[in-house]
């Protein structure tokens, strides 16, 4: 499925190598504190969350 989208010209895939996303992890980890002993759904990755905010 992604190969078909890539042929059309995926602009978001072109951005990925231009930004060092891991540089944001220490900053985001401090702000994204959603760890609970009650259980529940696992947390989303911090990098995925910052990418969603950029979009």
C-alpha positions as CSV (number, residue, x, y, z in Angstrom):
1,X,0.0,0.0,0.0
2,X,2.7,2.5,0.9
3,X,4.7,1.7,-2.3
4,X,1.7,3.0,-4.3
5,X,1.6,6.2,-2.2
6,X,5.3,6.6,-2.5
7,X,5.1,6.5,-6.3
8,X,2.6,9.4,-6.2
9,X,5.1,11.5,-4.3
10,X,4.8,11.3,-0.5
11,X,5.9,14.8,0.7
12,X,5.8,13.7,4.3
13,X,8.4,10.9,3.6
14,X,10.7,13.6,2.2
15,X,10.6,15.6,5.5
16,X,11.6,12.7,7.7
17,X,15.3,12.6,6.9
18,X,15.6,16.4,7.1
19,X,14.6,16.6,10.8
20,X,16.4,14.9,13.7
21,X,13.3,13.7,15.5
22,X,15.3,12.0,18.3
23,X,16.6,15.4,19.4
24,X,13.1,16.2,20.6
25,X,12.7,13.1,22.8
26,X,14.4,14.5,26.0
27,X,12.2,17.5,25.9
28,X,9.0,15.7,25.1
29,X,9.6,12.9,27.6
30,X,9.5,15.4,30.5
31,X,6.2,16.9,29.3
32,X,4.5,13.7,28.2
33,X,4.0,12.0,31.6
34,X,1.1,9.6,31.2
35,X,2.4,6.7,33.1
36,X,-0.1,5.2,35.5
37,X,-0.1,2.2,37.8
38,X,-3.8,1.6,37.0
39,X,-3.0,0.0,33.7
40,X,-4.9,0.7,30.5
41,X,-3.8,1.4,27.0
42,X,-0.1,1.8,26.5
43,X,1.3,5.2,25.8
44,X,2.0,6.4,22.2
45,X,5.7,7.0,21.3
46,X,6.7,10.5,22.1
47,X,8.2,11.0,18.6
48,X,4.9,10.0,17.0
49,X,3.1,12.5,19.1
50,X,5.4,15.4,18.1
51,X,5.0,14.4,14.5
52,X,1.2,14.6,14.9
53,X,1.5,18.0,16.3
54,X,3.7,19.2,13.4
55,X,1.2,17.9,10.9
